[in-house]
Amino acid sequence: MRNIKLVLAYDGTGYAGWQRQLGQPTIQQVVEEAIARLTQAPVILHGAGRTDAGVHAQGMTANFQTDSSIPLSGLVKGLNSMLPEAIRVLDAEKVAHDFHARYNATGKVYEYAFMATEIMPPCQRLFAAQVRAPFMCDAVRLCLPMVVGTHDFSSFEASGSRDLT
């Protein structure tokens, strides 16, 4: 049994987030189904975190266990040929049996982009929020140090959660 770590990138626009949800398309579900088709065995894909509906990722780490002997390069090529264009496997790596993407995550980076404009360029709408002028850029700059850095978000987690925040 191999434990495989994947690095994923995705455009979450058409998805109800990372985590499997009944009757809604999710990143986890789509990738699990592609892995199952490729390896011919059901899998559970563990993500380093969960993104909300419409959220994109550029380096989401996930892992799954498999008896498949498909070479790692074949996994990447095979999965990318099966996945929709909005989801890509950037890398695959065999990792220790006890590796778990969620519990071994050492950090997460969140990036928020805003465009201060009256007219939003169509190609930017997926990657930035429109802020109509006048935008108080100096006031925002003064507040940024309060949100940049490492913070304890444990008050936002579900009761009994094992996540490190």
TIVO-2410 file (N, C-alpha, C; in nm, 3 decimals):
# residues 165
REC num residu      c1      c2      c3 atome chaine
REC   1      M   0.085  -0.119   0.000     N      A
REC   1      M   0.000   0.000   0.000    CA      A
REC   1      M   0.089   0.124   0.000     C      A
REC   2      R   0.067   0.211  -0.099     N      A
REC   2      R   0.143   0.337  -0.106    CA      A
REC   2      R   0.056   0.452  -0.056     C      A
REC   3      N   0.121   0.548   0.006     N      A
REC   3      N   0.056   0.672   0.046    CA      A
REC   3      N   0.107   0.779  -0.051     C      A
REC   4      I   0.017   0.838  -0.127     N      A
REC   4      I   0.054   0.933  -0.232    CA      A
REC   4      I   0.009   1.073  -0.193     C      A
REC   5      K   0.103   1.166  -0.199     N      A
REC   5      K   0.072   1.308  -0.176    CA      A
REC   5      K   0.057   1.375  -0.312     C      A
REC   6      L  -0.051   1.448  -0.328     N      A
REC   6      L  -0.074   1.526  -0.449    CA      A
REC   6      L  -0.067   1.675  -0.415     C      A
REC   7      V  -0.020   1.753  -0.509     N      A
REC   7      V  -0.030   1.898  -0.500    CA      A
REC   7      V  -0.126   1.939  -0.611     C      A
REC   8      L  -0.235   2.005  -0.572     N      A
REC   8      L  -0.342   2.040  -0.664    CA      A
REC   8      L  -0.354   2.191  -0.682     C      A
REC   9      A  -0.400   2.231  -0.798     N      A
REC   9      A  -0.438   2.369  -0.824    CA      A
REC   9      A  -0.577   2.364  -0.885     C      A
REC  10      Y  -0.662   2.458  -0.845     N      A
REC  10      Y  -0.796   2.457  -0.903    CA      A
REC  10      Y  -0.862   2.594  -0.900     C      A
REC  11      D  -0.952   2.609  -0.997     N      A
REC  11      D  -1.042   2.724  -1.005    CA      A
REC  11      D  -1.172   2.675  -0.944     C      A
REC  12      G  -1.204   2.724  -0.826     N      A
REC  12      G  -1.319   2.676  -0.752    CA      A
REC  12      G  -1.452   2.738  -0.791     C      A
REC  13      T  -1.454   2.815  -0.899     N      A
REC  13      T  -1.575   2.888  -0.938    CA      A
REC  13      T  -1.698   2.798  -0.949     C      A
REC  14      G  -1.688   2.685  -1.013     N      A
REC  14      G  -1.805   2.600  -1.035    CA      A
REC  14      G  -1.824   2.493  -0.929     C      A
REC  15      Y  -1.760   2.506  -0.815     N      A
REC  15      Y  -1.763   2.401  -0.714    CA      A
REC  15      Y  -1.813   2.452  -0.579     C      A
REC  16      A  -1.873   2.362  -0.504     N      A
REC  16      A  -1.928   2.395  -0.371    CA      A
REC  16      A  -1.821   2.377  -0.263     C      A
REC  17      G  -1.697   2.408  -0.297     N      A
REC  17      G  -1.589   2.396  -0.200    CA      A
REC  17      G  -1.510   2.268  -0.218     C      A
REC  18      W  -1.421   2.243  -0.122     N      A
REC  18      W  -1.336   2.124  -0.126    CA      A
REC  18      W  -1.413   1.999  -0.085     C      A
REC  19      Q  -1.476   2.003   0.031     N      A
REC  19      Q  -1.529   1.883   0.096    CA      A
REC  19      Q  -1.653   1.827   0.026     C      A
REC  20      R  -1.655   1.694   0.017     N      A
REC  20      R  -1.768   1.622  -0.041    CA      A
REC  20      R  -1.900   1.671   0.017     C      A
REC  21      Q  -1.999   1.694  -0.069     N      A
REC  21      Q  -2.133   1.733  -0.026    CA      A
REC  21      Q  -2.233   1.663  -0.117     C      A
REC  22      L  -2.333   1.606  -0.057     N      A
REC  22      L  -2.434   1.532  -0.132    CA      A
REC  22      L  -2.504   1.625  -0.232     C      A
REC  23      G  -2.504   1.586  -0.358     N      A
REC  23      G  -2.576   1.658  -0.460    CA      A
REC  23      G  -2.510   1.786  -0.509     C      A
REC  24      Q  -2.386   1.812  -0.466     N      A
REC  24      Q  -2.316   1.933  -0.508    CA      A
REC  24      Q  -2.179   1.894  -0.561     C      A
REC  25      P  -2.133   1.955  -0.670     N      A
REC  25      P  -1.998   1.922  -0.719    CA      A
REC  25      P  -1.892   1.983  -0.628     C      A
REC  26      T  -1.796   1.902  -0.585     N      A
REC  26      T  -1.687   1.950  -0.501    CA      A
REC  26      T  -1.554   1.903  -0.559     C      A
REC  27      I  -1.448   1.972  -0.521     N      A
REC  27      I  -1.315   1.937  -0.569    CA      A
REC  27      I  -1.278   1.796  -0.520     C      A
REC  28      Q  -1.298   1.768  -0.393     N      A
REC  28      Q  -1.263   1.638  -0.337    CA      A
REC  28      Q  -1.333   1.525  -0.413     C      A
REC  29      Q  -1.461   1.541  -0.435     N      A
REC  29      Q  -1.539   1.437  -0.504    CA      A
REC  29      Q  -1.487   1.413  -0.645     C      A
REC  30      V  -1.464   1.521  -0.720     N      A
REC  30      V  -1.420   1.507  -0.859    CA      A
REC  30      V  -1.283   1.440  -0.866     C      A
REC  31      V  -1.191   1.480  -0.778     N      A
REC  31      V  -1.056   1.419  -0.780    CA      A
REC  31      V  -1.063   1.274  -0.733     C      A
REC  32      E  -1.141   1.245  -0.628     N      A
REC  32      E  -1.156   1.106  -0.582    CA      A
REC  32      E  -1.210   1.017  -0.694     C      A
REC  33      E  -1.309   1.065  -0.765     N      A
REC  33      E  -1.367   0.986  -0.874    CA      A
REC  33      E  -1.265   0.960  -0.984     C      A
REC  34      A  -1.183   1.059  -1.016     N      A
REC  34      A  -1.080   1.040  -1.119    CA      A
REC  34      A  -0.975   0.940  -1.072     C      A
REC  35      I  -0.933   0.950  -0.945     N      A
REC  35      I  -0.835   0.854  -0.891    CA      A
REC  35      I  -0.893   0.714  -0.894     C      A
REC  36      A  -1.019   0.699  -0.854     N      A
REC  36      A  -1.083   0.568  -0.852    CA      A
REC  36      A  -1.091   0.508  -0.993     C      A
REC  37      R  -1.122   0.591  -1.094     N      A
REC  37      R  -1.127   0.541  -1.232    CA      A
REC  37      R  -0.988   0.498  -1.278     C      A
REC  38      L  -0.887   0.578  -1.244     N      A
REC  38      L  -0.752   0.549  -1.289    CA      A
REC  38      L  -0.694   0.425  -1.221     C      A
REC  39      T  -0.716   0.414  -1.090     N      A
REC  39      T  -0.657   0.302  -1.013    CA      A
REC  39      T  -0.750   0.182  -1.006     C      A
REC  40      Q  -0.874   0.199  -1.049     N      A
REC  40      Q  -0.976   0.094  -1.045    CA      A
REC  40      Q  -1.004   0.047  -0.904     C      A
REC  41      A  -1.000   0.142  -0.809     N      A
REC  41      A  -1.032   0.113  -0.669    CA      A
REC  41      A  -1.078   0.242  -0.601     C      A
REC  42      P  -1.178   0.232  -0.513     N      A
REC  42      P  -1.223   0.353  -0.444    CA      A
REC  42      P  -1.113   0.407  -0.352     C      A
REC  43      V  -1.110   0.539  -0.334     N      A
REC  43      V  -1.012   0.602  -0.246    CA      A
REC  43      V  -1.080   0.711  -0.164     C      A
REC  44      I  -1.015   0.748  -0.056     N      A
REC  44      I  -1.054   0.865   0.022    CA      A
REC  44      I  -0.938   0.963   0.012     C      A
REC  45      L  -0.966   1.081  -0.037     N      A
REC  45      L  -0.865   1.185  -0.054    CA      A
REC  45      L  -0.873   1.281   0.064     C      A
REC  46      H  -0.762   1.295   0.135     N      A
REC  46      H  -0.755   1.383   0.252    CA      A
REC  46      H  -0.687   1.513   0.211     C      A
REC  47      G  -0.755   1.625   0.230     N      A
REC  47      G  -0.698   1.755   0.196    CA      A
REC  47      G  -0.635   1.821   0.317     C      A
REC  48      A  -0.539   1.910   0.291     N      A
REC  48      A  -0.473   1.983   0.399    CA      A
REC  48      A  -0.569   2.079   0.467     C      A
REC  49      G  -0.673   2.117   0.398     N      A
REC  49      G  -0.773   2.208   0.453    CA      A
REC  49      G  -0.896   2.201   0.366     C      A
REC  50      R  -0.989   2.290   0.394     N      A
REC  50      R  -1.112   2.293   0.315    CA      A
REC  50      R  -1.132   2.434   0.262     C      A
REC  51      T  -1.155   2.444   0.134     N      A
REC  51      T  -1.187   2.575   0.078    CA      A
REC  51      T  -1.338   2.585   0.062     C      A
REC  52      D  -1.388   2.706   0.070     N      A
REC  52      D  -1.531   2.731   0.056    CA      A
REC  52      D  -1.570   2.734  -0.091     C      A
REC  53      A  -1.699   2.742  -0.115     N      A
REC  53      A  -1.751   2.749  -0.252    CA      A
REC  53      A  -1.689   2.867  -0.325     C      A
REC  54      G  -1.645   2.842  -0.448     N      A
REC  54      G  -1.591   2.947  -0.533    CA      A
REC  54      G  -1.449   2.987  -0.504     C      A
REC  55      V  -1.384   2.923  -0.408     N      A
REC  55      V  -1.247   2.961  -0.370    CA      A
REC  55      V  -1.147   2.880  -0.453     C      A
REC  56      H  -1.041   2.946  -0.496     N      A
REC  56      H  -0.938   2.883  -0.577    CA      A
REC  56      H  -0.821   2.840  -0.490     C      A
REC  57      A  -0.739   2.748  -0.541     N      A
REC  57      A  -0.617   2.705  -0.471    CA      A
REC  57      A  -0.504   2.692  -0.572     C      A
REC  58      Q  -0.385   2.726  -0.529     N      A
REC  58      Q  -0.268   2.716  -0.616    CA      A
REC  58      Q  -0.170   2.610  -0.570     C      A
REC  59      G  -0.193   2.549  -0.456     N      A
REC  59      G  -0.101   2.448  -0.406    CA      A
REC  59      G  -0.162   2.367  -0.293     C      A
REC  60      M  -0.285   2.320  -0.312     N      A
REC  60      M  -0.353   2.240  -0.209    CA      A
REC  60      M  -0.287   2.103  -0.201     C      A
REC  61      T  -0.245   2.065  -0.083     N      A
REC  61      T  -0.185   1.933  -0.061    CA      A
REC  61      T  -0.295   1.836  -0.020     C      A
REC  62      A  -0.291   1.717  -0.075     N      A
REC  62      A  -0.387   1.612  -0.041    CA      A
REC  62      A  -0.314   1.478  -0.047     C      A
REC  63      N  -0.370   1.377   0.018     N      A
REC  63      N  -0.309   1.245   0.008    CA      A
REC  63      N  -0.416   1.136   0.006     C      A
REC  64      F  -0.376   1.022  -0.050     N      A
REC  64      F  -0.464   0.905  -0.054    CA      A
REC  64      F  -0.376   0.780  -0.051     C      A
REC  65      Q  -0.437   0.670  -0.010     N      A
REC  65      Q  -0.364   0.543  -0.006    CA      A
REC  65      Q  -0.416   0.454  -0.118     C      A
REC  66      T  -0.322   0.381  -0.179     N      A
REC  66      T  -0.359   0.297  -0.293    CA      A
REC  66      T  -0.268   0.175  -0.303     C      A
REC  67      D  -0.324   0.069  -0.357     N      A
REC  67      D  -0.245  -0.050  -0.390    CA      A
REC  67      D  -0.195  -0.042  -0.534     C      A
REC  68      S  -0.236   0.059  -0.607     N      A
REC  68      S  -0.198   0.074  -0.747    CA      A
REC  68      S  -0.047   0.094  -0.760     C      A
REC  69      S   0.009   0.035  -0.865     N      A
REC  69      S   0.153   0.050  -0.892    CA      A
REC  69      S   0.179   0.147  -1.007     C      A
REC  70      I   0.078   0.224  -1.045     N      A
REC  70      I   0.097   0.323  -1.153    CA      A
REC  70      I   0.210   0.417  -1.112     C      A
REC  71      P   0.308   0.438  -1.199     N      A
REC  71      P   0.417   0.532  -1.165    CA      A
REC  71      P   0.361   0.671  -1.136     C      A
REC  72      L   0.433   0.745  -1.052     N      A
REC  72      L   0.386   0.878  -1.012    CA      A
REC  72      L   0.363   0.969  -1.133     C      A
REC  73      S   0.453   0.965  -1.230     N      A
REC  73      S   0.435   1.048  -1.350    CA      A
REC  73      S   0.309   1.007  -1.425     C      A
REC  74      G   0.278   0.878  -1.423     N      A
REC  74      G   0.157   0.828  -1.487    CA      A
REC  74      G   0.032   0.873  -1.413     C      A
REC  75      L   0.041   0.880  -1.279     N      A
REC  75      L  -0.072   0.932  -1.201    CA      A
REC  75      L  -0.101   1.076  -1.239     C      A
REC  76      V   0.003   1.158  -1.244     N      A
REC  76      V  -0.015   1.300  -1.278    CA      A
REC  76      V  -0.076   1.313  -1.418     C      A
REC  77      K  -0.017   1.247  -1.517     N      A
REC  77      K  -0.067   1.256  -1.654    CA      A
REC  77      K  -0.208   1.199  -1.667     C      A
REC  78      G  -0.229   1.083  -1.607     N      A
REC  78      G  -0.359   1.018  -1.615    CA      A
REC  78      G  -0.469   1.100  -1.550     C      A
REC  79      L  -0.442   1.151  -1.430     N      A
REC  79      L  -0.544   1.230  -1.361    CA      A
REC  79      L  -0.573   1.359  -1.437     C      A
REC  80      N  -0.469   1.426  -1.485     N      A
REC  80      N  -0.492   1.551  -1.559    CA      A
REC  80      N  -0.569   1.528  -1.688     C      A
REC  81      S  -0.557   1.409  -1.747     N      A
REC  81      S  -0.634   1.380  -1.868    CA      A
REC  81      S  -0.781   1.353  -1.836     C      A
REC  82      M  -0.811   1.315  -1.711     N      A
REC  82      M  -0.948   1.284  -1.671    CA      A
REC  82      M  -1.019   1.400  -1.602     C      A
REC  83      L  -0.942   1.486  -1.538     N      A
REC  83      L  -1.001   1.596  -1.461    CA      A
REC  83      L  -1.046   1.709  -1.552     C      A
REC  84      P  -1.147   1.785  -1.508     N      A
REC  84      P  -1.185   1.903  -1.586    CA      A
REC  84      P  -1.071   2.005  -1.586     C      A
REC  85      E  -1.071   2.094  -1.683     N      A
REC  85      E  -0.963   2.193  -1.697    CA      A
REC  85      E  -0.948   2.280  -1.573     C      A
REC  86      A  -1.052   2.292  -1.493     N      A
REC  86      A  -1.048   2.376  -1.373    CA      A
REC  86      A  -0.968   2.313  -1.259     C      A
REC  87      I  -0.932   2.186  -1.273     N      A
REC  87      I  -0.859   2.115  -1.167    CA      A
REC  87      I  -0.735   2.051  -1.228     C      A
REC  88      R  -0.620   2.073  -1.166     N      A
REC  88      R  -0.495   2.014  -1.214    CA      A
REC  88      R  -0.414   1.956  -1.100     C      A
REC  89      V  -0.351   1.841  -1.128     N      A
REC  89      V  -0.253   1.782  -1.037    CA      A
REC  89      V  -0.117   1.836  -1.081     C      A
REC  90      L  -0.052   1.909  -0.992     N      A
REC  90      L   0.078   1.968  -1.025    CA      A
REC  90      L   0.193   1.873  -0.995     C      A
REC  91      D   0.173   1.785  -0.894     N      A
REC  91      D   0.281   1.695  -0.853    CA      A
REC  91      D   0.224   1.578  -0.776     C      A
REC  92      A   0.293   1.466  -0.781     N      A
REC  92      A   0.259   1.347  -0.702    CA      A
REC  92      A   0.387   1.294  -0.642     C      A
REC  93      E   0.379   1.251  -0.518     N      A
REC  93      E   0.498   1.203  -0.447    CA      A
REC  93      E   0.458   1.091  -0.351     C      A
REC  94      K   0.539   0.986  -0.346     N      A
REC  94      K   0.518   0.881  -0.247    CA      A
REC  94      K   0.570   0.933  -0.114     C      A
REC  95      V   0.487   0.923  -0.009     N      A
REC  95      V   0.524   0.974   0.123    CA      A
REC  95      V   0.511   0.862   0.227     C      A
REC  96      A   0.562   0.889   0.346     N      A
REC  96      A   0.556   0.790   0.455    CA      A
REC  96      A   0.411   0.750   0.481     C      A
REC  97      H   0.394   0.627   0.525     N      A
REC  97      H   0.261   0.573   0.548    CA      A
REC  97      H   0.181   0.657   0.648     C      A
REC  98      D   0.250   0.719   0.744     N      A
REC  98      D   0.179   0.796   0.847    CA      A
REC  98      D   0.157   0.943   0.809     C      A
REC  99      F   0.196   0.982   0.687     N      A
REC  99      F   0.172   1.120   0.644    CA      A
REC  99      F   0.023   1.142   0.622     C      A
REC 100      H  -0.027   1.254   0.670     N      A
REC 100      H  -0.167   1.292   0.651    CA      A
REC 100      H  -0.168   1.441   0.616     C      A
REC 101      A  -0.222   1.475   0.500     N      A
REC 101      A  -0.218   1.614   0.453    CA      A
REC 101      A  -0.276   1.712   0.554     C      A
REC 102      R  -0.380   1.673   0.621     N      A
REC 102      R  -0.445   1.763   0.717    CA      A
REC 102      R  -0.364   1.779   0.845     C      A
REC 103      Y  -0.322   1.668   0.902     N      A
REC 103      Y  -0.256   1.673   1.032    CA      A
REC 103      Y  -0.108   1.709   1.023     C      A
REC 104      N  -0.049   1.694   0.906     N      A
REC 104      N   0.092   1.731   0.889    CA      A
REC 104      N   0.111   1.868   0.824     C      A
REC 105      A   0.002   1.938   0.800     N      A
REC 105      A   0.012   2.073   0.741    CA      A
REC 105      A   0.085   2.164   0.840     C      A
REC 106      T   0.179   2.240   0.790     N      A
REC 106      T   0.256   2.330   0.877    CA      A
REC 106      T   0.214   2.476   0.860     C      A
REC 107      G   0.132   2.505   0.763     N      A
REC 107      G   0.086   2.642   0.745    CA      A
REC 107      G  -0.003   2.654   0.624     C      A
REC 108      K  -0.072   2.765   0.617     N      A
REC 108      K  -0.159   2.796   0.504    CA      A
REC 108      K  -0.142   2.943   0.472     C      A
REC 109      V  -0.150   2.975   0.345     N      A
REC 109      V  -0.140   3.114   0.302    CA      A
REC 109      V  -0.270   3.150   0.231     C      A
REC 110      Y  -0.330   3.259   0.274     N      A
REC 110      Y  -0.451   3.309   0.212    CA      A
REC 110      Y  -0.419   3.441   0.145     C      A
REC 111      E  -0.467   3.457   0.023     N      A
REC 111      E  -0.441   3.581  -0.050    CA      A
REC 111      E  -0.574   3.638  -0.098     C      A
REC 112      Y  -0.594   3.765  -0.069     N      A
REC 112      Y  -0.716   3.833  -0.109    CA      A
REC 112      Y  -0.678   3.950  -0.199     C      A
REC 113      A  -0.743   3.962  -0.311     N      A
REC 113      A  -0.712   4.069  -0.406    CA      A
REC 113      A  -0.835   4.157  -0.427     C      A
REC 114      F  -0.811   4.286  -0.431     N      A
REC 114      F  -0.916   4.384  -0.454    CA      A
REC 114      F  -0.875   4.474  -0.570     C      A
REC 115      M  -0.972   4.513  -0.650     N      A
REC 115      M  -0.946   4.610  -0.756    CA      A
REC 115      M  -1.037   4.730  -0.734     C      A
REC 116      A  -0.975   4.845  -0.716     N      A
REC 116      A  -1.051   4.969  -0.700    CA      A
REC 116      A  -1.079   5.024  -0.839     C      A
REC 117      T  -1.196   4.993  -0.889     N      A
REC 117      T  -1.230   5.032  -1.026    CA      A
REC 117      T  -1.381   5.042  -1.042     C      A
REC 118      E  -1.422   5.130  -1.127     N      A
REC 118      E  -1.565   5.142  -1.158    CA      A
REC 118      E  -1.609   5.032  -1.254     C      A
REC 119      I  -1.518   4.991  -1.342     N      A
REC 119      I  -1.549   4.887  -1.441    CA      A
REC 119      I  -1.451   4.773  -1.421     C      A
REC 120      M  -1.505   4.657  -1.388     N      A
REC 120      M  -1.421   4.540  -1.360    CA      A
REC 120      M  -1.390   4.467  -1.491     C      A
REC 121      P  -1.262   4.450  -1.525     N      A
REC 121      P  -1.228   4.370  -1.643    CA      A
REC 121      P  -1.278   4.226  -1.625     C      A
REC 122      P  -1.347   4.170  -1.722     N      A
REC 122      P  -1.407   4.037  -1.707    CA      A
REC 122      P  -1.309   3.929  -1.662     C      A
REC 123      C  -1.186   3.931  -1.711     N      A
REC 123      C  -1.090   3.826  -1.675    CA      A
REC 123      C  -1.043   3.836  -1.531     C      A
REC 124      Q  -1.061   3.952  -1.469     N      A
REC 124      Q  -1.016   3.971  -1.331    CA      A
REC 124      Q  -1.122   3.929  -1.228     C      A
REC 125      R  -1.248   3.914  -1.270     N      A
REC 125      R  -1.354   3.886  -1.175    CA      A
REC 125      R  -1.337   3.757  -1.098     C      A
REC 126      L  -1.259   3.663  -1.153     N      A
REC 126      L  -1.236   3.536  -1.083    CA      A
REC 126      L  -1.131   3.549  -0.974     C      A
REC 127      F  -1.049   3.652  -0.981     N      A
REC 127      F  -0.933   3.658  -0.893    CA      A
REC 127      F  -0.928   3.781  -0.803     C      A
REC 128      A  -1.025   3.870  -0.817     N      A
REC 128      A  -1.024   3.991  -0.734    CA      A
REC 128      A  -1.167   4.035  -0.707     C      A
REC 129      A  -1.185   4.099  -0.593     N      A
REC 129      A  -1.314   4.158  -0.559    CA      A
REC 129      A  -1.313   4.303  -0.605     C      A
REC 130      Q  -1.423   4.345  -0.661     N      A
REC 130      Q  -1.431   4.483  -0.707    CA      A
REC 130      Q  -1.467   4.574  -0.590     C      A
REC 131      V  -1.391   4.681  -0.576     N      A
REC 131      V  -1.418   4.784  -0.477    CA      A
REC 131      V  -1.438   4.913  -0.555     C      A
REC 132      R  -1.554   4.969  -0.544     N      A
REC 132      R  -1.583   5.091  -0.621    CA      A
REC 132      R  -1.515   5.211  -0.556     C      A
REC 133      A  -1.469   5.301  -0.642     N      A
REC 133      A  -1.405   5.423  -0.594    CA      A
REC 133      A  -1.509   5.511  -0.524     C      A
REC 134      P  -1.477   5.594  -0.430     N      A
REC 134      P  -1.340   5.611  -0.381    CA      A
REC 134      P  -1.305   5.502  -0.280     C      A
REC 135      F  -1.185   5.450  -0.294     N      A
REC 135      F  -1.134   5.345  -0.206    CA      A
REC 135      F  -1.029   5.408  -0.115     C      A
REC 136      M  -1.045   5.388   0.014     N      A
REC 136      M  -0.954   5.450   0.111    CA      A
REC 136      M  -0.832   5.362   0.133     C      A
REC 137      C  -0.744   5.364   0.036     N      A
REC 137      C  -0.625   5.278   0.036    CA      A
REC 137      C  -0.537   5.303   0.158     C      A
REC 138      D  -0.518   5.428   0.198     N      A
REC 138      D  -0.433   5.459   0.313    CA      A
REC 138      D  -0.490   5.400   0.441     C      A
REC 139      A  -0.623   5.404   0.456     N      A
REC 139      A  -0.686   5.348   0.575    CA      A
REC 139      A  -0.668   5.196   0.579     C      A
REC 140      V  -0.679   5.133   0.464     N      A
REC 140      V  -0.659   4.987   0.456    CA      A
REC 140      V  -0.515   4.953   0.491     C      A
REC 141      R  -0.420   5.028   0.439     N      A
REC 141      R  -0.278   5.003   0.469    CA      A
REC 141      R  -0.251   5.009   0.619     C      A
REC 142      L  -0.316   5.102   0.689     N      A
REC 142      L  -0.298   5.114   0.834    CA      A
REC 142      L  -0.350   4.991   0.908     C      A
REC 143      C  -0.454   4.928   0.854     N      A
REC 143      C  -0.515   4.812   0.919    CA      A
REC 143      C  -0.447   4.680   0.885     C      A
REC 144      L  -0.377   4.672   0.775     N      A
REC 144      L  -0.318   4.546   0.728    CA      A
REC 144      L  -0.230   4.476   0.831     C      A
REC 145      P  -0.146   4.546   0.906     N      A
REC 145      P  -0.063   4.475   1.003    CA      A
REC 145      P  -0.142   4.393   1.105     C      A
REC 146      M  -0.269   4.427   1.125     N      A
REC 146      M  -0.351   4.352   1.221    CA      A
REC 146      M  -0.390   4.215   1.169     C      A
REC 147      V  -0.390   4.196   1.037     N      A
REC 147      V  -0.433   4.068   0.982    CA      A
REC 147      V  -0.320   3.987   0.920     C      A
REC 148      V  -0.205   4.047   0.899     N      A
REC 148      V  -0.091   3.976   0.841    CA      A
REC 148      V  -0.019   3.902   0.953     C      A
REC 149      G   0.022   3.778   0.925     N      A
REC 149      G   0.101   3.703   1.022    CA      A
REC 149      G   0.033   3.576   1.067     C      A
REC 150      T   0.077   3.525   1.180     N      A
REC 150      T   0.025   3.401   1.237    CA      A
REC 150      T  -0.078   3.436   1.344     C      A
REC 151      H  -0.194   3.372   1.336     N      A
REC 151      H  -0.302   3.403   1.429    CA      A
REC 151      H  -0.366   3.276   1.481     C      A
REC 152      D  -0.428   3.284   1.597     N      A
REC 152      D  -0.499   3.171   1.657    CA      A
REC 152      D  -0.646   3.182   1.619     C      A
REC 153      F  -0.691   3.094   1.530     N      A
REC 153      F  -0.830   3.095   1.487    CA      A
REC 153      F  -0.910   2.982   1.552     C      A
REC 154      S  -0.862   2.929   1.664     N      A
REC 154      S  -0.927   2.814   1.727    CA      A
REC 154      S  -1.071   2.845   1.769     C      A
REC 155      S  -1.103   2.970   1.794     N      A
REC 155      S  -1.240   3.003   1.834    CA      A
REC 155      S  -1.339   2.984   1.719     C      A
REC 156      F  -1.289   2.969   1.596     N      A
REC 156      F  -1.376   2.950   1.480    CA      A
REC 156      F  -1.393   2.803   1.442     C      A
REC 157      E  -1.322   2.712   1.509     N      A
REC 157      E  -1.330   2.572   1.469    CA      A
REC 157      E  -1.445   2.502   1.540     C      A
REC 158      A  -1.487   2.392   1.483     N      A
REC 158      A  -1.596   2.314   1.541    CA      A
REC 158      A  -1.552   2.253   1.673     C      A
REC 159      S  -1.647   2.232   1.760     N      A
REC 159      S  -1.618   2.172   1.890    CA      A
REC 159      S  -1.554   2.035   1.871     C      A
REC 160      G  -1.444   2.010   1.939     N      A
REC 160      G  -1.376   1.881   1.930    CA      A
REC 160      G  -1.285   1.867   1.811     C      A
REC 161      S  -1.263   1.973   1.736     N      A
REC 161      S  -1.178   1.966   1.617    CA      A
REC 161      S  -1.035   1.932   1.655     C      A
REC 162      R  -0.968   1.852   1.570     N      A
REC 162      R  -0.828   1.817   1.593    CA      A
REC 162      R  -0.735   1.902   1.509     C      A
REC 163      D  -0.791   1.996   1.434     N      A
REC 163      D  -0.709   2.082   1.349    CA      A
REC 163      D  -0.624   2.176   1.433     C      A
REC 164      L  -0.503   2.200   1.388     N      A
REC 164      L  -0.420   2.305   1.446    CA      A
REC 164      L  -0.444   2.430   1.364     C      A
REC 165      T  -0.477   2.540   1.432     N      A
REC 165      T  -0.509   2.662   1.357    CA      A
REC 165      T  -0.404   2.767   1.378     C      A
***
